[in-house]
Amino acid sequence: MLNLDTCGIEVSAKVLLVRLRRNGQVLPHRSFPNTPAGHRDLVRFVRGPRGVQICMEATGTYGLDLALALNQVPDVRLMVVNPKAMRRFAEALLQRSKTDLLDVAVIEEFACRMPFKPWCAPAPHILQLRALSRRLQEIASQRTAEKNRLHATHATDSTPQALRLDIERSLEFLQQAHKNLLRTALELLEQDPVLARRYQLLLSVKGIGSLSAVMILAELSPLAPDLTAPQWVAFAGLDPRRYQSGSSVDRKPRLSKAGNPHLRRALYMPALTAVRRDPAFATFYKKLLERGKRPLQALCAAMRKLLHAIYGMFRHNLPFDPTRLFAFALPEIPQAALAQPAEAIYCGGPLT
């Protein structure tokens, strides 16, 4: 029997809805503003003589400050749960409707019934690095969209010149913003010797440049240090998902994608470059194609292999060594073959 009080918190942009079970009795729901003052009032409300176990969903930036505040309270145990796991738990409870009151009740039940997994608060500079990295990803998407728009304006003579100039100015602004944010991120890395060393280790992999190294570090650094390589793979959503039942249902395995999409995106281009430029990854990719794998499947396998390599590099503090990663003998591949165009090796579309 759990000796702690349990609490569920439903987080929204402006309001925090709280359900507290104290001494086995569910108290009336309380709501608090999602502000620093509201966080202090919430802490005073949930604290009790027996301690409290709190559960909340991972809702991005809206719940981050509250999680950091709760993590600093000595007699509070905090668990931050993947929203997909919470949704499956609600389905197991036969919850058919969805309202804030029902959601907070499900979250509190999760805290009461499910095994507790404490949330590890990342260091402030790691949170800053992650915020910078994700903004860099957003700017990269915006630059691609603006380049496509500019290309489309040249398809017809009816496009006003003012429109082309406006898009070009937008591209210049995004380019400068990207440059400034990347410089800030690199300066942040230099302040932490461990991150600075891991950044240099990532650069030892063919296919990982400055931007990719920053993005990968930003998503991996907040993870608990005791995780295994398969747990890293599951966190990235690169683990296979099987669907089999009886003798008549046996679908082909697919990626679960039940993980961090930012990390998958950060690994995509390095893996694509590695299968073109690195002999070990090129051989690995070719062997998968010979076994009947589709190009995109083989590329996803290369992403997973790359993540395993990064795990080993960080764990042993050693630069990339393909002989530690691949069991097969590495052939001598001419540099001209490794420099072939991307379409000669990869014909799939981008990951979604």
LOKE-745216 format. One record per residue (C-alpha): residue number from 1; x, y, z. Coordinates in steps of 0.1 Angstrom, whole numbers, plus 2048, in hexadecimal, padded with zeros to 3 digits. Layout:
REM LOKE-745216
{num=NUM	xx=X	yy=Y	zz=Z}
...
END
This chain:
REM LOKE-745216
{num=1	xx=800	yy=800	zz=800}
{num=2	xx=80E	yy=822	zz=7F6}
{num=3	xx=816	yy=837	zz=815}
{num=4	xx=818	yy=858	zz=802}
{num=5	xx=7FC	yy=86F	zz=7F8}
{num=6	xx=7F7	yy=870	zz=7D2}
{num=7	xx=7F0	yy=88D	zz=7BB}
{num=8	xx=7E8	yy=892	zz=797}
{num=9	xx=7ED	yy=8B3	zz=784}
{num=10	xx=7DD	yy=8BC	zz=763}
{num=11	xx=7F2	yy=8D7	zz=753}
{num=12	xx=7E6	yy=8F1	zz=73A}
{num=13	xx=7F4	yy=912	zz=72F}
{num=14	xx=7E2	yy=927	zz=749}
{num=15	xx=7D4	yy=90F	zz=764}
{num=16	xx=7E0	yy=8F2	zz=779}
{num=17	xx=7C5	yy=8DA	zz=784}
{num=18	xx=7CE	yy=8C5	zz=7A2}
{num=19	xx=7BE	yy=8A6	zz=7B1}
{num=20	xx=7CD	yy=89B	zz=7D2}
{num=21	xx=7C7	yy=87B	zz=7E5}
{num=22	xx=7D1	yy=880	zz=80A}
{num=23	xx=7CF	yy=864	zz=823}
{num=24	xx=7BB	yy=850	zz=80A}
{num=25	xx=7A1	yy=86B	zz=805}
{num=26	xx=79D	yy=87E	zz=7E5}
{num=27	xx=79B	yy=8A4	zz=7EC}
{num=28	xx=787	yy=8BC	zz=7D7}
{num=29	xx=798	yy=8C7	zz=7B7}
{num=30	xx=7AD	yy=8E7	zz=7B9}
{num=31	xx=7B9	yy=8FD	zz=79D}
{num=32	xx=7D7	yy=914	zz=79D}
{num=33	xx=7E4	yy=92D	zz=784}
{num=34	xx=802	yy=921	zz=770}
{num=35	xx=818	yy=93C	zz=77D}
{num=36	xx=835	yy=93D	zz=796}
{num=37	xx=81D	yy=948	zz=7B1}
{num=38	xx=804	yy=92D	zz=7A8}
{num=39	xx=821	yy=913	zz=7AA}
{num=40	xx=829	yy=91E	zz=7CD}
{num=41	xx=804	yy=91B	zz=7D8}
{num=42	xx=802	yy=8F9	zz=7C8}
{num=43	xx=820	yy=8ED	zz=7DB}
{num=44	xx=811	yy=8F9	zz=7FC}
{num=45	xx=7F1	yy=8E7	zz=7F4}
{num=46	xx=800	yy=8C5	zz=7EB}
{num=47	xx=81A	yy=8C2	zz=806}
{num=48	xx=810	yy=8AD	zz=824}
{num=49	xx=81F	yy=89A	zz=842}
{num=50	xx=821	yy=879	zz=82E}
{num=51	xx=831	yy=887	zz=80F}
{num=52	xx=821	yy=887	zz=7ED}
{num=53	xx=826	yy=875	zz=7CC}
{num=54	xx=81D	yy=88C	zz=7AF}
{num=55	xx=816	yy=882	zz=78B}
{num=56	xx=813	yy=899	zz=76D}
{num=57	xx=815	yy=894	zz=747}
{num=58	xx=832	yy=8A0	zz=732}
{num=59	xx=823	yy=8BF	zz=723}
{num=60	xx=842	yy=8D2	zz=717}
{num=61	xx=848	yy=8F5	zz=722}
{num=62	xx=827	yy=8FA	zz=734}
{num=63	xx=82F	yy=8E2	zz=750}
{num=64	xx=855	yy=8E6	zz=751}
{num=65	xx=856	yy=902	zz=76B}
{num=66	xx=83E	yy=8F0	zz=781}
{num=67	xx=852	yy=8CF	zz=77F}
{num=68	xx=872	yy=8E2	zz=788}
{num=69	xx=861	yy=8F2	zz=7A6}
{num=70	xx=853	yy=8D1	zz=7B2}
{num=71	xx=874	yy=8C0	zz=7AE}
{num=72	xx=884	yy=8D7	zz=7C7}
{num=73	xx=86B	yy=8CE	zz=7E3}
{num=74	xx=87B	yy=8B4	zz=7FA}
{num=75	xx=85B	yy=8A0	zz=803}
{num=76	xx=84D	yy=89F	zz=7E0}
{num=77	xx=853	yy=883	zz=7C7}
{num=78	xx=84C	yy=88D	zz=7A3}
{num=79	xx=845	yy=876	zz=785}
{num=80	xx=841	yy=885	zz=762}
{num=81	xx=82F	yy=86C	zz=74B}
{num=82	xx=82F	yy=869	zz=725}
{num=83	xx=80C	yy=874	zz=719}
{num=84	xx=809	yy=855	zz=704}
{num=85	xx=80D	yy=83F	zz=723}
{num=86	xx=7F2	yy=854	zz=735}
{num=87	xx=7DA	yy=850	zz=718}
{num=88	xx=7DE	yy=82B	zz=718}
{num=89	xx=7D9	yy=82A	zz=73E}
{num=90	xx=7B8	yy=83E	zz=739}
{num=91	xx=7AD	yy=824	zz=71F}
{num=92	xx=7B4	yy=808	zz=738}
{num=93	xx=79D	yy=81A	zz=751}
{num=94	xx=782	yy=81A	zz=735}
{num=95	xx=783	yy=840	zz=735}
{num=96	xx=76E	yy=84A	zz=717}
{num=97	xx=76C	yy=870	zz=71B}
{num=98	xx=787	yy=88A	zz=71F}
{num=99	xx=784	yy=8A9	zz=735}
{num=100	xx=79D	yy=8BA	zz=74C}
{num=101	xx=78B	yy=8AB	zz=76B}
{num=102	xx=78C	yy=888	zz=75C}
{num=103	xx=7B0	yy=88C	zz=751}
{num=104	xx=7BD	yy=897	zz=773}
{num=105	xx=7AA	yy=87A	zz=783}
{num=106	xx=7BC	yy=862	zz=76B}
{num=107	xx=7DE	yy=872	zz=773}
{num=108	xx=7D8	yy=86E	zz=798}
{num=109	xx=7CE	yy=84A	zz=794}
{num=110	xx=7EE	yy=845	zz=780}
{num=111	xx=803	yy=853	zz=79D}
{num=112	xx=7F0	yy=83C	zz=7B5}
{num=113	xx=7F2	yy=81B	zz=7A2}
{num=114	xx=810	yy=81C	zz=78B}
{num=115	xx=835	yy=816	zz=793}
{num=116	xx=846	yy=837	zz=79D}
{num=117	xx=861	yy=844	zz=785}
{num=118	xx=871	yy=864	zz=792}
{num=119	xx=876	yy=881	zz=77B}
{num=120	xx=89A	yy=88C	zz=777}
{num=121	xx=89C	yy=8B2	zz=774}
{num=122	xx=8B5	yy=8BD	zz=75A}
{num=123	xx=8CE	yy=8D8	zz=762}
{num=124	xx=8C5	yy=8FC	zz=758}
{num=125	xx=8DF	yy=8FE	zz=73D}
{num=126	xx=8D3	yy=8DD	zz=72D}
{num=127	xx=8B0	yy=8EB	zz=72C}
{num=128	xx=8BD	yy=90A	zz=71B}
{num=129	xx=8D1	yy=8F5	zz=702}
{num=130	xx=8B1	yy=8E1	zz=6FA}
{num=131	xx=89D	yy=900	zz=6F5}
{num=132	xx=8B7	yy=90F	zz=6DD}
{num=133	xx=8B9	yy=8EE	zz=6CA}
{num=134	xx=894	yy=8EB	zz=6C5}
{num=135	xx=893	yy=90F	zz=6B9}
{num=136	xx=8AE	yy=907	zz=6A0}
{num=137	xx=899	yy=8EA	zz=693}
{num=138	xx=87C	yy=902	zz=68F}
{num=139	xx=891	yy=91B	zz=67C}
{num=140	xx=89E	yy=900	zz=665}
{num=141	xx=87A	yy=8F6	zz=65D}
{num=142	xx=871	yy=91B	zz=657}
{num=143	xx=88F	yy=920	zz=640}
{num=144	xx=886	yy=901	zz=62B}
{num=145	xx=862	yy=90F	zz=628}
{num=146	xx=86E	yy=931	zz=61E}
{num=147	xx=886	yy=923	zz=604}
{num=148	xx=86A	yy=90F	zz=5F5}
{num=149	xx=854	yy=92E	zz=5F3}
{num=150	xx=870	yy=941	zz=5E3}
{num=151	xx=875	yy=926	zz=5C9}
{num=152	xx=850	yy=927	zz=5C2}
{num=153	xx=850	yy=94C	zz=5BC}
{num=154	xx=868	yy=947	zz=59F}
{num=155	xx=850	yy=92F	zz=58E}
{num=156	xx=83B	yy=94B	zz=581}
{num=157	xx=842	yy=96F	zz=574}
{num=158	xx=822	yy=97B	zz=585}
{num=159	xx=832	yy=97A	zz=5A8}
{num=160	xx=838	yy=99D	zz=5B5}
{num=161	xx=85C	yy=9A6	zz=5BA}
{num=162	xx=853	yy=9B3	zz=5DD}
{num=163	xx=849	yy=990	zz=5E7}
{num=164	xx=86A	yy=981	zz=5DC}
{num=165	xx=87D	yy=99C	zz=5EF}
{num=166	xx=868	yy=996	zz=60E}
{num=167	xx=870	yy=970	zz=60E}
{num=168	xx=895	yy=977	zz=608}
{num=169	xx=895	yy=98F	zz=626}
{num=170	xx=884	yy=974	zz=63A}
{num=171	xx=89E	yy=95A	zz=630}
{num=172	xx=8BA	yy=972	zz=63A}
{num=173	xx=8AA	yy=978	zz=65C}
{num=174	xx=8A6	yy=953	zz=662}
{num=175	xx=8CA	yy=94C	zz=657}
{num=176	xx=8D7	yy=966	zz=670}
{num=177	xx=8C1	yy=959	zz=68C}
{num=178	xx=8CD	yy=936	zz=685}
{num=179	xx=8F1	yy=941	zz=687}
{num=180	xx=8EC	yy=955	zz=6A7}
{num=181	xx=8DA	yy=939	zz=6B9}
{num=182	xx=8F3	yy=91F	zz=6AF}
{num=183	xx=90F	yy=935	zz=6BB}
{num=184	xx=8FD	yy=939	zz=6DD}
{num=185	xx=8F8	yy=913	zz=6DF}
{num=186	xx=91D	yy=90C	zz=6D9}
{num=187	xx=927	yy=926	zz=6F3}
{num=188	xx=90F	yy=914	zz=70C}
{num=189	xx=920	yy=8F3	zz=704}
{num=190	xx=943	yy=901	zz=70B}
{num=191	xx=938	yy=90A	zz=72F}
{num=192	xx=932	yy=8E5	zz=737}
{num=193	xx=952	yy=8CF	zz=734}
{num=194	xx=93D	yy=8AF	zz=730}
{num=195	xx=927	yy=8BD	zz=715}
{num=196	xx=945	yy=8CD	zz=704}
{num=197	xx=957	yy=8AB	zz=703}
{num=198	xx=938	yy=899	zz=6F6}
{num=199	xx=934	yy=8B3	zz=6DB}
{num=200	xx=957	yy=8AB	zz=6CF}
{num=201	xx=94F	yy=886	zz=6D0}
{num=202	xx=931	yy=88B	zz=6BA}
{num=203	xx=945	yy=89E	zz=6A1}
{num=204	xx=95B	yy=87F	zz=69C}
{num=205	xx=93E	yy=86E	zz=68A}
{num=206	xx=93C	yy=874	zz=665}
{num=207	xx=91A	yy=884	zz=65F}
{num=208	xx=918	yy=897	zz=680}
{num=209	xx=920	yy=8BC	zz=67D}
{num=210	xx=91D	yy=8D9	zz=696}
{num=211	xx=8F7	yy=8DD	zz=692}
{num=212	xx=8EF	yy=8B8	zz=694}
{num=213	xx=906	yy=8B4	zz=6B2}
{num=214	xx=8F5	yy=8D0	zz=6C5}
{num=215	xx=8D2	yy=8C1	zz=6BD}
{num=216	xx=8DC	yy=89E	zz=6C8}
{num=217	xx=8ED	yy=8AA	zz=6E8}
{num=218	xx=8CF	yy=8BF	zz=6F0}
{num=219	xx=8B7	yy=8A2	zz=6EF}
{num=220	xx=8CD	yy=888	zz=700}
{num=221	xx=8DC	yy=89D	zz=71C}
{num=222	xx=8BC	yy=89F	zz=731}
{num=223	xx=8BA	yy=879	zz=733}
{num=224	xx=8C2	yy=866	zz=753}
{num=225	xx=8E6	yy=85A	zz=753}
{num=226	xx=8DD	yy=836	zz=75C}
{num=227	xx=8C9	yy=82F	zz=73C}
{num=228	xx=8D4	yy=813	zz=725}
{num=229	xx=8D9	yy=815	zz=6FF}
{num=230	xx=8B7	yy=803	zz=6F8}
{num=231	xx=8A6	yy=81D	zz=70E}
{num=232	xx=8B6	yy=838	zz=6FA}
{num=233	xx=8A8	yy=828	zz=6DA}
{num=234	xx=886	yy=826	zz=6EA}
{num=235	xx=888	yy=84A	zz=6F4}
{num=236	xx=88F	yy=853	zz=6D0}
{num=237	xx=872	yy=83E	zz=6C4}
{num=238	xx=889	yy=829	zz=6AE}
{num=239	xx=87F	yy=808	zz=6BF}
{num=240	xx=86B	yy=7EF	zz=6AA}
{num=241	xx=846	yy=7EB	zz=6B1}
{num=242	xx=838	yy=7C8	zz=6AB}
{num=243	xx=813	yy=7C0	zz=6A5}
{num=244	xx=80B	yy=79B	zz=6A7}
{num=245	xx=7ED	yy=788	zz=6B3}
{num=246	xx=7E6	yy=763	zz=6AF}
{num=247	xx=7EF	yy=753	zz=68D}
{num=248	xx=7DD	yy=76B	zz=676}
{num=249	xx=7EA	yy=78D	zz=681}
{num=250	xx=80F	yy=794	zz=67D}
{num=251	xx=816	yy=7B7	zz=66F}
{num=252	xx=838	yy=7C3	zz=665}
{num=253	xx=84C	yy=7D4	zz=681}
{num=254	xx=84C	yy=7FA	zz=67F}
{num=255	xx=85D	yy=815	zz=693}
{num=256	xx=84A	yy=81D	zz=6B3}
{num=257	xx=850	yy=843	zz=6B0}
{num=258	xx=845	yy=844	zz=6D4}
{num=259	xx=862	yy=859	zz=6DD}
{num=260	xx=873	yy=87B	zz=6D8}
{num=261	xx=86D	yy=888	zz=6B5}
{num=262	xx=887	yy=8A3	zz=6B9}
{num=263	xx=8A2	yy=888	zz=6BE}
{num=264	xx=897	yy=874	zz=6A0}
{num=265	xx=898	yy=893	zz=68B}
{num=266	xx=8BB	yy=89B	zz=698}
{num=267	xx=8C7	yy=878	zz=68F}
{num=268	xx=8B8	yy=878	zz=66C}
{num=269	xx=8D1	yy=88D	zz=658}
{num=270	xx=8F0	yy=87F	zz=66A}
{num=271	xx=8E5	yy=85C	zz=662}
{num=272	xx=8DD	yy=865	zz=63E}
{num=273	xx=900	yy=875	zz=63A}
{num=274	xx=911	yy=857	zz=64C}
{num=275	xx=903	yy=83D	zz=634}
{num=276	xx=912	yy=852	zz=618}
{num=277	xx=933	yy=85C	zz=627}
{num=278	xx=93D	yy=843	zz=641}
{num=279	xx=949	yy=821	zz=634}
{num=280	xx=93B	yy=80E	zz=652}
{num=281	xx=918	yy=81D	zz=650}
{num=282	xx=918	yy=81A	zz=62A}
{num=283	xx=91F	yy=7F5	zz=62D}
{num=284	xx=905	yy=7F1	zz=648}
{num=285	xx=8EC	yy=803	zz=633}
{num=286	xx=8F4	yy=7EE	zz=614}
{num=287	xx=8F1	yy=7CD	zz=627}
{num=288	xx=8CE	yy=7D7	zz=633}
{num=289	xx=8C3	yy=7E0	zz=60F}
{num=290	xx=8D0	yy=7BE	zz=603}
{num=291	xx=8BB	yy=7AD	zz=61E}
{num=292	xx=89C	yy=7BD	zz=60F}
{num=293	xx=898	yy=7DB	zz=625}
{num=294	xx=88A	yy=7FB	zz=616}
{num=295	xx=8A1	yy=819	zz=615}
{num=296	xx=88E	yy=82B	zz=630}
{num=297	xx=88E	yy=80C	zz=647}
{num=298	xx=8B4	yy=809	zz=642}
{num=299	xx=8B8	yy=82E	zz=64A}
{num=300	xx=8A4	yy=82B	zz=66A}
{num=301	xx=8BA	yy=80D	zz=673}
{num=302	xx=8D9	yy=823	zz=66D}
{num=303	xx=8CA	yy=83E	zz=684}
{num=304	xx=8C6	yy=824	zz=69F}
{num=305	xx=8E9	yy=817	zz=69A}
{num=306	xx=8F6	yy=83B	zz=69C}
{num=307	xx=8E4	yy=840	zz=6BD}
{num=308	xx=8F4	yy=820	zz=6CA}
{num=309	xx=916	yy=82E	zz=6BF}
{num=310	xx=910	yy=84F	zz=6D1}
{num=311	xx=906	yy=83C	zz=6F1}
{num=312	xx=927	yy=829	zz=6F0}
{num=313	xx=93B	yy=848	zz=6E9}
{num=314	xx=92C	yy=85B	zz=706}
{num=315	xx=92F	yy=83D	zz=71E}
{num=316	xx=954	yy=836	zz=716}
{num=317	xx=95E	yy=85A	zz=70D}
{num=318	xx=96D	yy=84E	zz=6EC}
{num=319	xx=969	yy=85C	zz=6C9}
{num=320	xx=956	yy=848	zz=6AF}
{num=321	xx=966	yy=826	zz=6A5}
{num=322	xx=953	yy=812	zz=68C}
{num=323	xx=964	yy=7F2	zz=696}
{num=324	xx=953	yy=7F3	zz=6B8}
{num=325	xx=931	yy=7F8	zz=6A7}
{num=326	xx=930	yy=7E0	zz=68A}
{num=327	xx=938	yy=7BB	zz=68C}
{num=328	xx=93F	yy=7B7	zz=666}
{num=329	xx=961	yy=7BE	zz=656}
{num=330	xx=962	yy=7E0	zz=647}
{num=331	xx=96B	yy=7E0	zz=622}
{num=332	xx=980	yy=7FA	zz=611}
{num=333	xx=966	yy=811	zz=600}
{num=334	xx=975	yy=82A	zz=5E7}
{num=335	xx=96F	yy=84E	zz=5F1}
{num=336	xx=95F	yy=854	zz=5CF}
{num=337	xx=944	yy=83B	zz=5D7}
{num=338	xx=93D	yy=84B	zz=5F9}
{num=339	xx=939	yy=86D	zz=5E8}
{num=340	xx=91D	yy=861	zz=5D1}
{num=341	xx=8FD	yy=876	zz=5D1}
{num=342	xx=8E2	yy=870	zz=5EC}
{num=343	xx=8C9	yy=863	zz=5D4}
{num=344	xx=8E1	yy=847	zz=5CA}
{num=345	xx=8DF	yy=839	zz=5ED}
{num=346	xx=8BF	yy=846	zz=5FC}
{num=347	xx=89D	yy=849	zz=5EA}
{num=348	xx=886	yy=84C	zz=607}
{num=349	xx=873	yy=86A	zz=614}
{num=350	xx=87A	yy=87E	zz=634}
{num=351	xx=870	yy=86F	zz=656}
{num=352	xx=84F	yy=87B	zz=663}
END
